[in-house]
């Protein structure tokens, strides 16, 4: 007996016209064109994008026979454990860009921007097609409008972050489920793991659950097609698993060090009470939420969460009632009938991703980590807008509905047009930082190791940085002699202080992205530090890039007399909090 999970309607069965898909393609290309126009001439300098771009450049420069590298060539292979940049994480995006460059013949920044824009185009198309499958043409258009107007979407489309490509592959997997294409589902799942493993690990379970209930009308067919998708996905991932096992001894790696929470708890025991407080997730910060999601996106997120909870509750109540009335042995028939399309492919994945974000990322609260879950917000928000039908007849409130719809669309268009300018300005290096980097390229030795919180220094100067290895939460709270012992152990020659990367000492994140301002200002009074840049007196925080050189001959010898060993050594000097 057949038991369709997603009951079709006349709206969702409407054939997709060529003209309609061409309009979607043209509109999405228009958004991509805006993103590309503002990206021309911009260097990859924002956050991790410089790291990802630099990794792709290293892959491109490597011979084709050994294109995938074990670690960043800028760091010596025999470097101290933890200080080198090992390429243990997912590298599908980087290898794809390096392959594009191999075809082009050079590491072109424009080719990289087109490569990233291709994922934005794919995401826009999938938002429309998936929304249309669930809620008809209106649902598709509203899902597309939400996706293409989100400020964070424009940011990740202009810069080289992995969240947007991961979301695009997730969208491919959702579309494959809706269209009952197990092989395409395998491609989507494998693509998610090749691009960003943590997001894939969270979303793979809910998507496989949705696939199991939708890839066929009978239980044997569902099981067979789901198994086919999983087997093909594993075959596609096997080269990655084999390479990782050969070089790191593990097929899947989500972190190369101890779990962040363990590290934070470890460090927290060394700090005075009250200095290691917690900060709220950025997704709950009103200013951050508006800047990254915009008011339409924020409203869509809130509505999607409430709608998801309602769908889940309704399905649960309906299941209990049907099983109570028909008997518990009827669950093979009753269970599929209670699962709607929105619940399986949008609501459950969204709620699962929110739970993972709250539990796993509460101490790494960057809102972009939540981004792959926003694709389900597009689908659910688009469906709610399609049901509301603000352009339709609302009786005596028809004109009010029209006005609200027009204002919403204008807000979306305004975001799409305004955000690229802001991102372009943010991506441009301040003149003082550019001048400081130029000084480093000309005067600092090629092997110089510099304390600095941004990877763009490595990408733009070729010198290596030391930051996470300090464990900043710990480093800035120990004595000056202990700080110098650790810097000597890590072979640091310079301390560079950017003009705007300062944080509170008590900021609780896995890796604070700046200096405590008081500590940075104390550097000018240390006799063993020489200010090499700029050539005039300046205090950190005054708007200029400052570079100090460490004169190790001037450091008190008694500070360095006590041996300093790696953090993982079980010695009094090596333990956190050791004197």
N, C-alpha and C positions, 0 to 999 in steps of 0.2 A: 504494500500500500504506500502511496506517495503522501508525504506530509510537507508541503512547501513551507519554508520558514518565513520567507518574505512575500506576503501576498501582493501580487502585482495589481496596479490600478491602471486605468486608461491614461492617466497623466504620465506615469513612469514608463509606459510602453510606447510612448510617442517616438517614432523613428528619429534618429539624429540626422538632420539634413546637412548636406555638404556646405551650404551657405552659412548655416549656423556655426559649424565648427570653424569655418574660415573667419567669421567675425570674431570668435574667441581668440583664434591665433593672432589675428591682426591687433586686437586690443592688448593681448599679453605682450606681443612684440613692441607695442607702443610703450608700455611700462618698462620693458627691458631697455628700450632705447633711451628713456629718461635716465635710467640707472647708469647705462654706459656713457652717456654724454657727460655726466658729473664725475665719472670715474677716470676719464682720460687724463693722463699725466699724474695721477695720484700714486704715491708709493705705498706699499703695504706696511703701515706703521701702527695700526690700532690693535692693541692687545695681542692675542694669539695668532692673528692673521699673518703677522711677519714670520712667526715660527712655522706655520703651515707652508707659506710661500717659500721660505728658505729650505724646508725639507724637500719640496718638489724640485727646487733648483739643484740640490745635491743629488737627487735621483736622476735628473736629466744629465748631469755632468758625469755620472758613473757609467762605466761600459754597459752595454745592453746585456752582457752575460752575467753581470752582477749589479743589476739596476737597483735592486732593493738592498739598502744598506742596513747594517746592524746599529750603527750609531752615527751621530753628527761628526763629519770629518774635522770640524773646527775644534773638537775636543780629542785629546790623545786617547788612543784605544786602551792604554794602560793607566788611565786616569783613576783617581780615587773613586771607589764605589759611591754612586749617588751623585757625583758632580758632573758626569758626562750626560749628554742627551741621547739616551738609547731610543731607537725607533722601534719600540716594542708595541706601540699602539696601532690602531687601524690605519692603513695607509692607502686605501682604495682611491681617495680623492687625489692624493699626491702622485700616485703612480699613473692615474688617468691624465693629470695635467702634464706630467713628464713625458708621457707618450705623445700627447698633442704637440709638445715642443719638439720631440724627436721628428715628428712629421714636418713641422714648420721649419726646423733646422736651427732654431735659437730659442732661448728662454725669453719670450716676448711677454711683456706685461699686458698688452692688448689682447693677446691670445688667452691669457689667464682670465681676464675680465669677461671675454666672450664665453669661456668655459664655465665660469661661475654663473653667468647670465643664462646659460642653457638649462641649469637646474631650476632657476627661477621660472623660465618658460615652462618647463615640465611640471612644476608645482602648480602654476596657474591653470594649465590645461587639465591636470588631474583634479583640481578643486572643482572646476566646472563639470567635468564628466562624472565624478563621484556624486557631487551634489545633485546632478540631474538624475542619476540612477536612483537616488533615494527620494527626491522630492520634486521631480519634474523639472522642466526648463527654468522656471522661476527660482527653484532651489539651487540650480546650477549657477545661475547668474549672480544670485546673492552670495553664494559661497565664493565665487570668483572675486566679487567686489571686496569682500572682507579680506581675502588672501592678498590681493594686489594693492590694498591701501594701508596695510598694517605698517606702522613705522619700523618695527623690528624686521619686517620682511624686506623693506628697502635697505636697511642697514646690512643685513646678512647677504643681500643680493649684490651690494657694492663691495663688500669686504670679504676676505677669504676665510670665512668661518665654515665649520663643517655641519652646523645645525641645519642650514637650509638644504644642502644636498641630502642629508639624512631624512629630513621631512619629505623631500621629493621621492625618495625610494620607498618611504612608508606609504606615500600616496599611491605609488604604483602597486604596492601590495594590496591596499584597500580596493583599488579599481579591479585588480585581478579577482578578488573575492566576490565583488559585486557582479562581475561578468563570468564567474565560474571558469577561470583560466588557471589551473594549477601550475603550469610551467611558468607563466608570468608571475605568479605568486612566489615561486622559488627565486626568480630573478630579483624581485623586490626584497625578499627577506635576506638574501645573500648580499645585495647591495647595501642594505642597512648595516649589516655587520662589517662589511668592508670599509664603510665610511665612519661610523661612530658606534662602537660596541656597546657602551652603557645604554644608550637610547634603544638600540636594537634589542638588548637583553630585557628591557622593561616592556617593550611593545610586542615582542615576538609571541609571548604567551597569549595575550588577548586576541591578536590577529589569527593565530592558529586555532583558537577556540571559535572565532567567527568563521574561519574557513571550514572547520569540521561540520558546522551546522548549515553551511550554505553551498558547499561545492557539489552537492548532490541532493536528490529528493528522497533517497532511501539510505538507511544506515550503512549497508555495504559500500554503496557508491561514495558516500561521504568519507568513510574511513579510507577507501582506496585512493581517492583523489588527494586527500590530505596527506596520506603517507607518500604519495608520488611527489607532492610539492616539497615535503621535508627531505626526502632522499635526494632530489635534484639540488635543493639548496645546500645540503651537506657536501655533495659532489663539487659544487661550485666553490664552496669554502675550503675544500680539502687542501689546495695548494697553500692557502694562508695558514691553516692549522699545521701542516707539515713543516713549513718554514719556521714557524714560531716554536714548534717542538725541537727542531734542530738547533736553534740558536738560543732559546730561553728555557727550554725544558717544560713548557706549558703550551697547550693548544689555544687557550683563551686567556687573555690577560686584561683585566680592567684597571689595574694599578701596578706600578713597578716597585712600590715601596709598601711599608706597613699601611694598613687601612687608615685613612685620615682621622677617623674618630679615635682610634687607638693612640695615634700620635698626639692629638689634641688633649686627650685625657692625661697622657703621659706628661706633656708640657704643663698642663694646668696644675699638676701637683707641685710644680716647682715655683709657681708664681704666688705672690701674696693674694689673699682673698680680696675680691672686689676688682682685681685687675684683669680678670679673664671672663668678662661678661659675654652675653649673647646678643646678637643683632637680629632683627626680623628679616625674613626672606624678602628679596627685592620685589617679588611678585606681589607682596602685601604692602610695599611702600607706595603710598599714593602718587608721589612725584615720579618715581621710577616707572610705575605702572602706566601713567599717562604718557610719559616720554616714549616708552617702548611699544605700548599697545594702542595708544590713542583712545579717545573717549568711545568711538564706535567699537574698537576691539575689546576694550575693557567691559563695555556693556554686553558684548557678545560672549565674552568669557563667563561673566556672572550668569547670564541666561543659560548658557550651555551647561554649566555645572548644575543649576537647579533643574533643568530639563532632564539631564542624565540621571539625577537622583530620583526624579519622578518616574522616569521610564523603568528604572531598576526596581523601584518599589512596586509599581503597577504590575510588572512581570512576576515579581515574587508573590504578591497577593493573589494574582490570577492563577499561578501555578498551584498554590496551596488549595485554593478553592476547587479547582478542577480535579486535583488528586483526591481531595476529600470526597467529592461527589462521585467520581468514577472509580476510585480505588487506586492504591499506590502502585499496582502492577501496570497501570495505564501510562506510566511516565514516558515510555518510548514514544508514545503518540502525543501526549499532552505537552511535554517539554518543548519540542520544536515549535509548536503552535503558539507558545507564549513569548517567543523571541522575535522581536521586530528587527528590521534592518538597522535602524538607527541605534538600537540598544547594542547590537552585536559589534558593528563595525565603527561606531563612534562613541557612544556613551560609556561602555565598559572600558575601552582603551583609554579614554580621557580620564576617567576616575582612577584607573590603575596608574596612569602617569602622574596624576596629582599626588597620589599616595606615595609613589616612589620619590617624587621631588621633595615632599615634606620630610620623609624619613631619611633618605640618603643624602640629600643636598642641603640640609638645613644649615650647614656650616660652610657651604660653597654656594651662596644664594644668587649667583648671577642669573638674571632673568632669562638670558639666552639659553641656558640649559633646559628651560621649560619649553623651548620653541618647538621641538618635534611634536609635542602634544597639542600644539595649537591647530594643526591640520584638522583635528576632530572638532575644534571650536568652529572652524570655517563651515564644516558640514552641518553641525547642529544649529549654529547661528543662522546659516542660510536657510535651513529648513523652517526655523521659527519665523523668519521674515517672509518666507513664501506662504506660510499658513496665515500670517497676519495680513498679507496682501495689502500693503499700505497704499498701492496705486489703484486698488479696486474700490468697489462701492462699499462704503461704510455707513450707509443711511445718512442721518443728519450730520455725522462727523466725517463725511467724505472729503470735504475741503481740508479739514484739519489733518487727515491722513495723508493727503497729497503733499501738504506743506512739510509734514514731518519726514516723508520719504525724500523729498527734494533736499531738505536740509541735511539729511543723513548722507545722501550721495555727494553733496557739495563738501561735507566734512571729509569724506573718503578721498575725493579728488584733491582737496587741499593738502591732505597729508601726503599723498603720492607726489605732489609737486614741491612741497616745502621741505620734506625730510632730506632729500638728496643734497640740498645746499648745506644743511647742518652737518651731514656726514662728511661732505667734501672738506669743510672747514676743520672738522675734527681729525680727519686723516692727514692733513697737512702738518708737517713738523713745524713747531715754533722756530723762528729764526735763530734764537739762542741755542736751541737743541741742535739744529742743523749745523751751526758753527762749531759747537762742541764736538759733534761727531766728525766733522772735517778735521779738527785738531787731532783727534784720536787717530784717524786714518794716516795723518802725516807724521805724527811724533811718537805715538805709543808703539812699543815693540809688537810684532805680529803675534807673539805668544802671550801677550799681556792678559791678565785675568782681572776683571773689573766687577765690583759689587754694583749691581744695577737691577731694578725691578722689571724692566721691559726687554723682551727678546729683540725688539727692533735694533738695538745696539749691535747684536751679533749679525743680523741680516744686512745692516747698512755699513758696518765698519770691519767686519771679519774678525773682531776680537771676541773672546769668550766672556760670558757673564757668570757670576756666582750670585744666586739669590735663594732659591728654595733650599739649597744645601745648608744655608745658615740656620734654617728653621726660624724664621724671623720672630715668631711669637716668643721664642726662647732667647734668641740672640740679643734683642734690644732690652732685655730685662736682667741681664747678668752684668757683672762688674766689667770695667774697662780692661783690666788685665786679661780676663777670660775672653773678651771679644778679640783682643789682639792675638791671643794664642790660637783661636779658631781661624782667624784670617791668615795667620802664618801657616797653619796646617793646610789650608785650602790654597796656599800659594798666591794670595791676592796681592796685586801691586797698586791698584787704584780703587778709589771710592767715587762714584759719580752720582750726583744728586740732581734729578730733573727739577724743573720749576714748579711742578704741580702734582707731584705724587707723594702726598703726605696723608697719614692715617692716624687715628687714635691708637694709643699703645694697647688698649684693651680690646681692639677689634678682633672678634672671634671668627676667623675664616681659616681654611686649610693653608693658605699662603697669602698673607697680607701684601697688597700690591703697592706699598709705599713705605716711606720712613716716618717714624714719629718726629714731628717738627722739632721738638726740643732736642732730641738726639742729633738731628742733622745740623742744628745751629751750634751744637757743642763742638763740632769738628774743627771749626776755625781756631779754637783755643788749644788744640792738641799740638804740642811742639814737634811731633814726629810726622805731621801731615803738611805737605807743601801744596799750595793751590797752584796748579798748572794752567787752569782755565777758569774764568777769564783772566786778563792781565791787570785787573783792577779789583780792589776790595769789594766783596759782595757777600751777603748772608743768604743761606738757603731759605727759600720761601719768598724772596724778593722779586721773583719773576725771571731769574736767569739760571742757566745750566751751569753747575759748578763741578769741577773735577779736581780731586785731591790725589796726590801721589804719596804712597807710604814709604818713608825713609826708615827701613828696618834697623839701620845702625843707630838711630836715635831712640828706638823703643827701649825702655829700661830692661836690661838683661834679666833681672829677676822675674819679670813678667813671663818671659819665654823659657825660663829654666825648667819649669814643670812641664813634662811631656803632655802633648795633646794628641789623643787618638780618635779614631772614628767613633761616631755615635753608637754604632752597634757593638763596640767592644765592651766587655764586662769589666771595666776598670774604673776606679774612682774618678780619674781625670776624664774618662770618656762618657760617663753617665751624664744624662741631663741633670743640671743642678750641681755638677761636680765643681769643686773649687780649683 
